Amino acid sequence: MCGIAGLFYPATPKPVDPARLRAMADAIAHRGPDGAGVWTAPGVGFAHRRLSIIDLEGSPQPMATADARLTIVFNGEIYNYRELREELQRRGAVFATDGDTEVLLHGYAAWGAAMLQRLNGMFAFAIYDAATQTLFLARDRMGVKPLHWAELSDGAIAFGSELKALLAHPLLRRKPDVRAVEDYLAYGYVPDDACLVSGVNKLAAGHYMLIERGKGAAKPRQWWDVSFANRARGSAAALGEELLARMRDGVRSRMVADVPLGAFLSGGVDSSAVVALMAEASRAAVKTCTIGFDEAGHDERSHAAAVAERFATDHHVRVVRSDDFGLIDTLVAAFDEPFADASALATYQVAALAREHVTVALSGDGADEAMAGYRRYRFQAAEERVRGLLPPDLRRRVFGTLGRAYPKADWAPRPLRAKTTLLALADDGAEAYARSVGVTTPALRRALFSDTARRALAGHRAQDRYVAAMRDAPARDAIDRAQYADMKIWLPGDILNKSDRTSMAVGLEAREPLLDHRLVEFAATLPQAMRLRGGEGKWLMKRSLERYLPRDILYRPKMGFVTPVSAWFRGALAGEAAGLARSRVLGDSGWFDMGEIARVAEAHRSGREEHGRTLWQFVMLERSLKRLFA
């Protein structure tokens, strides 16, 4: 696990200043506190910050082959590197180190881009081939590890693990992109196909890019996708055993490390499943870490303690205040772009706790997306059944009219929000789902934007990426399409982004065994009834885990990390919410109707309307804009 950065001149091999590379790497030093390295050659240079996990004394980076043809800089872990190493040795490769970095070098020499299909891991890396004068950039299937890149004014391609590595280069133009603001206000994060700094790109999950000197601009190419188009055959018992075997393989493969290893344990199904399978595979007590809250309705410590006792883990707990918003600036610095998933506060705290005891922590991230665990999938399935009963035109007239007439009730539980449901039924499934995963509604975004911003957006709608992903998904039904879109947009943009930034901010490597690609590919073939049945998400997964976990862990309502932002803006942060309308940063951008921001803040403070998450978005946006462009 590391931080990487580099420069490549595709037109002509201009000299690369090592000091500039060093500054780019130093900007992400938190990702690799154990070592640093810089390498340059005509027209290219790499920089690296290392967090030692495997082959602690060896495997320095950047690393080159013995003949100096290939040089690599690599962030991540290859879990099947030992098997690949043996295969490459049979082909004649000679290794000088014991780690996974050199396996990538020899693998690329043997198989080229086709090597990617053989890898089981999380990774972002760059390989320079001196013979062909090409730069190869690649990112893992699910997007666990990030990779940003941009073309600079002198013609160089700059890349780095985080945006701040690129910002350290003086030739990167810092110009904001209002389209990314629309995307951020819609979802609470800036998706991977956008960036708040105009001209900066994020290499998409499951993509690579080959840049050849003298050949002009290169386009990213997709090397992996997940398909929901096929259905597995077999009984629930047989498919459950196969699912469990793949979960077991995912956990065991991610337990390879030369440093202390543990797990996050929330007491929910996913993290408890990971701990159960770790305990099964480990001779020593598994180290587990839990964050508790001082508010009973949000505290899962008792459930986590029950799991820890069941599997005799070495359990560590820290209680934090549910109204602790003192980490705002820490998170703004960690994420660079605005990030408004308030659970990042708790995720950072549990990562900090884990780092006191281990260097690697396994998490339960990804199971909800892979196996239909979110409530929104249940709602989507129910709404699709209703949509199928009426012709689209009639449905739009009936439900649209009722929805517009029905009073707004954001404060109510979703089943009682008839206005939301009626308007969803009036829309087609993709439009409705895109709106359901959002934070600030399209109507409110339009009201908050100024005329200048609306003209600059030129029709750009954040929800269009969801509509397109669901329309083009290799899928059979509505749940397939929703899961596919979440895997492509929500998972890398929010969940994995949150995991990477918060863990790396404290020098911790987080691993996601439930996102092993073999497990994800298999889960996508399960019939819908084995993912979602009787209103129960992750049905087959939970059924398969009954031998490990008690029913009150498996079947209790999902809680997750809850942060009471709505209460904050009616209490301790009410003044900050009101101050948004006077913000010089927001006002000078010219993007917003400052009077509408004031109205939203006051309507929320008074309790007339619910806008807590939108106000949190604006707080994080203001601070990110100040940090990036002031």
C-alpha positions in Angstrom: 0.0 0.0 0.0 1.5 3.2 -1.1 1.2 6.6 -2.8 2.4 7.0 -6.4 3.1 10.0 -8.7 4.7 10.5 -12.0 5.3 12.5 -15.2 5.5 11.4 -18.8 6.1 13.5 -21.9 4.3 11.8 -24.8 5.4 14.2 -27.6 9.1 14.5 -26.9 11.4 13.3 -24.1 11.9 16.5 -22.2 14.0 16.2 -19.0 12.1 15.6 -15.7 13.1 17.4 -12.5 13.4 14.9 -9.6 12.7 17.7 -7.2 9.3 18.2 -8.8 8.5 14.5 -8.5 9.6 14.5 -4.9 7.2 17.4 -4.2 4.4 15.5 -5.7 5.1 12.4 -3.6 5.6 14.5 -0.5 2.1 15.8 -0.9 0.8 12.3 -0.3 3.4 11.2 2.3 0.6 10.0 4.6 0.0 7.1 2.2 3.5 5.8 2.7 5.4 6.8 5.8 7.9 3.9 5.6 10.0 5.0 2.6 10.4 7.1 -0.5 11.9 6.9 -3.9 12.3 8.8 -7.2 13.4 7.6 -10.6 13.9 9.5 -13.8 14.8 8.8 -17.4 14.5 11.0 -20.6 10.9 12.2 -20.8 9.6 10.2 -17.8 9.8 10.1 -14.0 8.2 8.2 -11.1 7.9 8.9 -7.4 6.8 6.6 -4.6 5.9 6.7 -0.9 5.8 3.3 0.8 3.7 1.7 3.5 5.5 -1.6 4.0 3.1 -4.6 4.1 4.9 -7.5 2.3 8.7 -8.0 1.9 9.3 -5.3 4.5 13.1 -4.9 3.9 13.0 -5.5 0.1 10.9 -4.3 -2.9 11.9 -0.7 -3.0 10.1 1.5 -5.5 10.3 2.7 -8.2 11.5 -0.8 -9.3 13.1 -1.8 -12.6 13.8 -5.1 -14.4 17.4 -6.3 -14.5 17.8 -5.1 -18.1 16.2 -1.7 -17.2 13.6 -2.0 -19.9 10.6 -1.9 -17.6 10.2 0.4 -14.5 7.1 0.3 -12.2 5.5 2.4 -9.5 2.7 0.6 -7.8 0.1 1.2 -5.1 -1.9 -1.8 -3.8 -1.6 -5.5 -3.1 -1.7 -8.5 -5.5 -3.2 -11.3 -3.4 -2.3 -14.1 -5.8 1.3 -12.9 -6.4 2.8 -16.2 -5.1 0.9 -18.3 -7.7 1.8 -15.9 -10.4 5.5 -15.8 -9.3 5.6 -19.6 -9.6 4.1 -19.5 -13.1 6.6 -16.8 -14.2 9.5 -18.8 -12.7 8.5 -21.8 -14.8 8.7 -19.5 -17.8 12.3 -18.5 -16.9 11.8 -15.3 -14.8 14.4 -14.7 -12.2 13.3 -12.7 -9.1 15.5 -10.6 -6.9 12.8 -9.7 -4.3 10.1 -11.6 -2.4 7.2 -9.1 -2.9 4.4 -8.6 -5.4 5.8 -5.5 -7.2 8.4 -7.5 -9.1 5.7 -10.0 -10.1 3.9 -7.2 -11.9 7.1 -6.3 -13.8 7.8 -9.9 -15.0 4.1 -10.4 -15.6 3.9 -7.4 -17.9 7.0 -8.5 -19.7 5.4 -11.9 -20.3 1.8 -11.0 -21.0 1.5 -7.2 -21.6 -1.9 -5.7 -20.8 -3.4 -9.3 -20.7 -1.6 -9.6 -17.3 -4.5 -7.7 -15.8 -6.9 -10.5 -16.2 -4.6 -12.8 -14.1 -4.4 -10.4 -11.1 -6.5 -10.8 -8.0 -5.9 -7.6 -6.1 -6.4 -3.9 -5.5 -4.1 -1.7 -7.4 -3.2 1.4 -9.4 0.2 1.3 -11.1 2.3 2.8 -13.9 4.8 0.9 -16.0 7.2 2.6 -18.4 8.6 0.5 -21.3 11.9 2.1 -22.4 12.0 -0.1 -25.6 8.6 1.1 -26.9 8.6 4.4 -25.0 5.2 3.8 -23.7 3.5 4.5 -20.3 1.0 1.9 -19.1 -1.5 3.0 -16.4 -3.9 0.5 -14.9 -6.6 0.5 -12.1 -8.2 -2.5 -10.4 -11.6 -4.0 -11.3 -13.7 -2.4 -8.5 -11.8 0.9 -8.1 -10.4 0.2 -4.6 -7.3 2.1 -5.4 -7.5 5.6 -7.0 -5.5 7.1 -9.9 -5.8 10.7 -11.0 -4.2 12.1 -14.2 -4.1 15.3 -16.2 -2.3 16.9 -19.2 -0.2 19.9 -18.2 0.5 23.0 -20.2 4.0 21.8 -21.1 2.6 18.7 -22.6 3.4 16.3 -19.7 0.9 13.7 -18.5 1.0 13.9 -14.7 -0.5 11.2 -12.5 -0.9 10.5 -8.8 -2.8 8.5 -6.2 -4.6 11.6 -5.0 -5.5 15.0 -6.5 -3.1 16.7 -4.1 -0.2 15.0 -5.8 -1.2 16.8 -9.1 -1.9 20.0 -7.2 1.8 20.0 -6.1 2.9 20.6 -9.7 3.0 24.3 -10.5 1.8 23.8 -14.1 -1.6 22.3 -13.1 -4.2 24.9 -13.9 -6.6 25.3 -10.9 -9.9 26.1 -12.5 -13.2 24.8 -11.0 -15.7 22.8 -13.0 -19.3 23.7 -12.2 -20.5 20.4 -13.7 -18.7 18.6 -10.9 -20.6 20.8 -8.4 -23.9 19.6 -10.0 -22.7 16.0 -9.6 -21.6 16.6 -6.0 -24.8 18.3 -4.9 -26.7 15.4 -6.4 -24.8 12.6 -4.8 -22.6 14.0 -2.0 -19.4 13.0 -3.7 -17.7 13.8 -7.1 -18.1 10.7 -9.2 -15.1 9.1 -10.9 -16.0 10.5 -14.4 -15.8 14.0 -13.0 -13.4 16.3 -11.0 -13.9 19.6 -9.3 -10.6 20.7 -10.8 -11.2 21.1 -14.5 -9.0 19.0 -16.7 -8.2 16.4 -14.1 -9.3 12.9 -14.8 -9.7 9.7 -12.7 -8.9 6.5 -14.5 -12.1 4.5 -14.2 -12.2 1.2 -12.3 -11.4 -1.8 -14.5 -9.7 0.4 -17.1 -6.1 0.9 -18.4 -4.5 3.5 -20.6 -1.5 2.9 -22.9 0.3 6.2 -23.9 2.8 5.9 -26.7 5.3 8.5 -27.4 4.7 10.3 -30.6 1.2 8.7 -31.1 -1.0 11.5 -29.8 -3.7 11.3 -27.1 -4.6 7.9 -25.7 -8.1 6.9 -24.5 -8.8 4.6 -21.4 -9.8 1.1 -22.3 -12.0 -1.1 -20.3 -10.4 -4.4 -19.3 -13.1 -5.8 -16.9 -16.8 -5.5 -16.4 -19.3 -7.4 -14.3 -22.3 -9.1 -16.0 -25.7 -9.7 -14.6 -26.9 -11.2 -17.9 -26.5 -14.9 -16.9 -28.2 -16.9 -14.1 -26.6 -19.6 -12.1 -28.5 -22.9 -11.8 -28.8 -25.0 -8.7 -30.6 -25.2 -5.4 -30.3 -22.6 -2.7 -28.2 -25.0 -0.6 -25.7 -25.7 -3.4 -25.4 -22.0 -4.5 -25.1 -21.0 -0.9 -22.2 -23.4 -0.4 -20.5 -21.9 -3.5 -21.1 -18.4 -2.3 -19.7 -19.2 1.1 -16.6 -20.8 -0.4 -16.0 -17.7 -2.5 -16.4 -15.5 0.6 -14.0 -17.7 2.4 -11.4 -17.5 -0.4 -11.8 -13.7 -0.5 -11.1 -13.4 3.2 -8.2 -15.8 3.3 -6.4 -14.3 0.3 -6.5 -10.9 2.0 -4.9 -12.2 5.2 -1.4 -12.4 3.6 0.8 -9.8 5.3 4.1 -9.4 7.0 2.7 -6.9 9.5 -0.1 -7.0 12.2 -3.5 -7.6 10.6 -7.0 -7.1 12.0 -10.6 -6.1 11.1 -13.2 -3.4 11.5 -16.1 -4.8 13.4 -19.4 -2.8 13.5 -21.6 -5.7 14.6 -23.4 -5.6 11.3 -23.7 -8.7 8.9 -20.9 -7.8 6.6 -18.1 -7.0 9.1 -19.2 -9.9 11.4 -19.0 -12.3 8.4 -15.5 -11.2 7.7 -14.4 -11.6 11.3 -16.1 -15.1 11.5 -14.2 -16.2 8.4 -10.9 -14.7 9.6 -11.3 -16.5 12.9 -11.8 -19.8 11.1 -8.6 -19.3 9.1 -6.4 -17.9 11.9 -4.5 -19.7 14.7 -4.2 -16.5 16.7 -7.0 -14.3 18.0 -8.2 -11.8 15.4 -7.7 -8.2 16.3 -11.0 -6.3 16.0 -11.8 -2.6 16.3 -15.1 -1.0 17.0 -16.3 2.6 17.3 -19.2 3.2 19.7 -21.3 6.3 20.0 -22.6 8.1 23.1 -26.1 8.0 21.7 -28.0 4.7 22.3 -30.0 4.7 19.1 -26.8 4.9 17.0 -24.6 2.6 19.1 -23.8 -1.0 17.9 -21.2 -1.8 20.5 -23.2 -4.6 22.1 -23.6 -6.4 18.8 -19.9 -6.0 18.0 -19.1 -7.3 21.5 -21.3 -10.3 21.0 -19.4 -11.2 17.8 -16.1 -10.5 19.4 -16.9 -12.8 22.3 -18.3 -15.5 20.0 -15.0 -15.7 18.0 -12.7 -14.8 21.0 -11.1 -11.8 19.2 -8.6 -9.4 20.6 -11.2 -6.6 20.8 -10.6 -2.9 21.0 -13.4 -0.3 21.4 -13.4 3.5 21.5 -16.5 5.6 22.3 -16.9 8.9 20.4 -19.4 11.6 20.7 -22.2 11.4 18.2 -22.1 15.2 17.8 -18.3 15.3 17.2 -17.8 17.4 14.1 -14.3 18.5 15.0 -12.8 16.4 12.2 -14.3 18.5 9.4 -11.1 20.1 8.3 -9.2 16.8 8.6 -11.6 15.2 6.2 -11.5 18.1 3.8 -7.7 17.7 3.6 -8.0 14.0 3.2 -10.5 14.0 0.4 -9.3 17.1 -1.6 -12.7 17.2 -3.5 -15.8 17.8 -1.4 -17.2 14.7 0.2 -20.4 14.8 2.1 -21.0 11.3 3.3 -21.0 12.1 7.0 -20.2 8.5 7.9 -16.6 9.4 6.9 -16.3 10.9 10.4 -16.8 7.6 12.1 -14.8 5.7 9.4 -11.8 7.9 10.0 -12.1 7.3 13.8 -12.3 3.5 13.5 -9.3 3.6 11.1 -7.3 5.7 13.6 -8.2 3.2 16.3 -7.2 0.3 14.2 -3.9 1.9 13.3 -2.9 1.9 16.9 -3.0 -2.0 16.9 -2.5 -3.1 13.2 -1.2 -2.0 9.9 -3.8 -3.9 7.8 -7.5 -4.0 8.5 -10.2 -6.0 6.6 -13.6 -4.4 6.2 -17.0 -5.6 5.1 -17.4 -3.0 2.3 -19.1 -4.0 -0.9 -21.5 -6.7 0.1 -24.5 -4.4 -0.1 -23.7 -3.6 -3.7 -22.7 -7.1 -4.7 -25.6 -9.0 -3.0 -28.4 -6.4 -2.9 -28.3 -5.4 0.7 -29.6 -1.8 0.5 -33.3 -1.0 1.2 -33.4 1.0 -2.0 -33.3 -2.2 -4.0 -36.4 -3.4 -2.3 -38.2 -0.2 -3.1 -37.0 -0.3 -6.7 -38.3 -3.9 -7.1 -41.7 -2.9 -5.7 -42.0 0.2 -7.8 -41.0 -1.7 -10.9 -43.8 -4.2 -10.3 -46.3 -1.3 -10.1 -44.8 0.4 -13.2 -45.4 -2.8 -15.1 -49.2 -2.7 -14.5 -49.9 0.5 -16.4 -48.8 2.0 -19.8 -46.1 4.7 -19.4 -48.3 7.6 -20.6 -51.2 6.7 -18.2 -48.7 6.1 -15.4 -47.2 9.5 -15.9 -50.6 11.2 -15.9 -52.0 9.4 -12.9 -49.0 9.2 -10.5 -47.5 12.5 -11.7 -50.7 14.4 -11.0 -51.1 12.8 -7.6 -47.4 13.3 -6.7 -47.4 17.0 -7.6 -50.6 17.5 -5.5 -49.4 15.5 -2.5 -47.8 17.5 0.4 -44.0 17.2 0.8 -43.0 15.2 3.9 -39.2 14.8 3.9 -39.2 14.2 7.7 -41.3 11.0 7.4 -40.0 7.4 7.0 -39.8 6.6 3.3 -42.9 4.3 3.2 -44.9 7.3 4.4 -43.4 9.7 1.9 -46.2 9.3 -0.6 -45.1 12.3 -2.7 -41.7 10.7 -3.3 -43.2 7.3 -4.1 -45.9 8.8 -6.4 -43.3 10.8 -8.4 -41.1 7.8 -8.6 -43.9 5.7 -10.1 -44.6 8.4 -12.6 -41.0 8.2 -13.9 -39.3 5.3 -15.6 -37.2 3.1 -13.4 -33.8 4.5 -14.2 -34.8 8.1 -13.6 -36.5 7.2 -10.4 -33.6 5.2 -9.1 -31.1 8.0 -10.0 -33.2 10.3 -7.9 -33.5 7.9 -5.0 -29.8 7.6 -4.6 -29.4 11.3 -4.5 -29.0 13.8 -1.7 -30.2 17.1 -3.0 -33.2 16.8 -5.4 -33.0 18.1 -9.0 -35.6 20.7 -8.2 -33.7 22.0 -5.2 -30.5 22.0 -7.1 -32.1 24.2 -9.8 -33.3 26.6 -7.2 -29.9 26.8 -5.5 -28.0 27.4 -8.7 -27.8 30.9 -10.2 -28.7 31.8 -13.7 -25.0 31.9 -14.5 -24.5 28.3 -13.3 -27.5 27.0 -15.0 -26.2 28.4 -18.3 -22.7 27.0 -17.7 -24.2 23.6 -17.0 -25.7 23.7 -20.5 -28.1 20.9 -19.8 -25.7 18.7 -17.8 -27.7 16.6 -15.3 -26.0 14.5 -12.6 -28.6 11.8 -12.9 -27.8 11.1 -16.6 -24.8 8.9 -15.7 -27.1 6.6 -13.6 -29.7 6.5 -16.4 -27.1 5.6 -18.9 -25.5 3.0 -16.7 -28.8 1.3 -16.0 -29.9 1.5 -19.7 -26.7 -0.1 -20.9 -26.2 -2.6 -18.1 -25.5 -6.2 -19.0 -28.6 -7.2 -17.0 -31.9 -9.0 -16.9 -34.1 -7.0 -14.5 -34.5 -3.8 -12.5 -32.4 -5.0 -9.5 -29.6 -6.1 -11.8 -29.5 -2.7 -13.3 -29.6 -0.8 -10.0 -26.8 -3.0 -8.6 -24.7 -2.6 -11.8 -25.1 1.2 -11.7 -24.2 1.3 -8.0 -21.0 -0.8 -8.7 -20.0 1.6 -11.4 -20.8 4.9 -9.8 -21.6 4.8 -6.0 -19.1 2.1 -5.0 -15.9 3.7 -6.3 -17.1 7.3 -5.9 -18.4 7.0 -2.3 -17.8 3.7 -0.5 -14.3 2.9 -1.7 -13.2 6.5 -1.9 -14.2 6.9 1.8 -12.3 3.8 2.8 -9.2 4.7 0.9 -8.9 8.3 2.0 -9.7 7.7 5.7 -7.5 4.7 6.1 -4.6 6.2 4.2 -4.9 9.4 6.1 -3.7 7.4 9.2 -1.3 5.1 7.3 -3.5 2.1 7.5 -4.2 -0.4 4.6 -7.8 -1.4 4.3 -8.8 -4.5 2.4 -12.2 -5.5 1.1 -12.5 -9.3 0.9 -16.2 -9.2 -0.1 -15.2 -7.4 -3.3 -13.0 -10.2 -4.5 -13.9 -10.2 -8.2 -14.6 -13.9 -8.3 -17.2 -13.4 -5.5 -18.7 -10.3 -7.2 -18.9 -12.2 -10.6 -20.6 -15.1 -9.0 -23.1 -13.0 -6.9 -24.1 -11.2 -10.1 -25.4 -14.6 -11.5 -27.6 -15.4 -8.5 -31.3 -15.3 -9.3 -33.0 -12.2 -7.9 -34.9 -14.2 -5.4 -31.6 -15.4 -3.9 -30.4 -11.8 -3.5 -33.7 -10.2 -2.4 -36.5 -12.3 -0.9 -39.4 -11.4 1.3 -38.0 -7.9 1.7 -34.7 -9.3 3.0 -31.6 -8.2 1.1 -28.5 -10.4 0.9 -30.9 -13.4 1.4 -28.6 -16.2 0.3 -25.6 -14.7 2.0 -27.4 -14.5 5.3 -28.8 -18.0 5.0 -25.3 -19.3 4.3 -23.9 -17.6 7.4 -26.4 -19.0 9.8 -23.8 -21.6 10.9 -21.5 -18.8 11.9 -23.6 -16.0 13.2 -26.7 -15.7 15.4 -30.0 -14.6 14.0 -30.1 -11.3 15.9 -26.9 -10.3 14.0 -28.0 -11.6 10.6 -31.6 -10.4 10.6 -31.7 -7.2 12.7 -32.4 -3.9 10.9 -29.4 -2.4 9.2 -27.9 0.5 11.0 -24.5 1.5 9.7 -22.6 4.6 10.8 -25.2 7.3 11.6 -24.1 10.9 11.9 -26.8 13.3 13.2 -26.1 16.2 10.8 -29.7 17.3 10.8 -29.6 17.9 14.5 -26.2 19.7 14.3 -27.7 22.3 12.0 -30.6 22.9 14.4 -28.1 23.1 17.3 -24.4 23.6 17.5 -23.9 24.3 13.7 -27.0 26.4 13.2 -24.8 29.5 13.0 -22.6 27.9 10.5 -25.6 27.0 8.3 -26.9 30.6 8.4 -23.4 31.8 7.6 -23.3 29.9 4.3 -25.5 32.6 2.8 -22.8 35.1 3.6 -19.9 33.0 2.5 -17.5 34.9 0.3 -16.2 31.7 -1.3 -19.7 30.6 -2.3 -20.8 34.0 -3.3 -17.7 34.9 -5.4 -18.1 31.6 -7.4 -21.2 33.1 -9.0 -22.8 29.7 -9.0 -25.4 30.1 -6.3 -28.6 32.0 -5.4 -27.4 33.1 -2.0 -30.9 34.1 -1.0 -32.1 30.5 -1.6 -29.2 29.1 0.5 -30.4 31.4 3.4 -34.0 30.2 2.9 -32.9 26.6 3.0 -30.8 27.1 6.2 -33.7 28.9 8.0 -36.3 26.4 6.9 -34.2 23.6 8.2 -33.3 25.4 11.5 -37.0 26.1 12.2 -38.0 22.5 11.5 -40.4 23.4 8.6 -38.2 21.4 6.1 -35.5 18.8 6.2 -32.2 19.9 4.6 -29.5 18.6 6.9 -27.6 16.7 4.3 -27.8 19.5 1.8 -26.4 22.0 4.4 -23.6 19.5 5.2 -22.9 19.4 1.5 -22.5 23.1 1.4 -20.2 23.2 4.5 -17.9 20.6 2.9 -18.1 22.3 -0.5 -17.2 25.7 0.9 -14.1 24.4 2.7 -13.0 22.4 -0.3 -13.3 25.3 -2.6 -11.3 27.4 -0.2 -8.6 24.8 0.1 -8.4 24.1 -3.7 -8.8 27.6 -5.2 -8.2 30.3 -2.6 
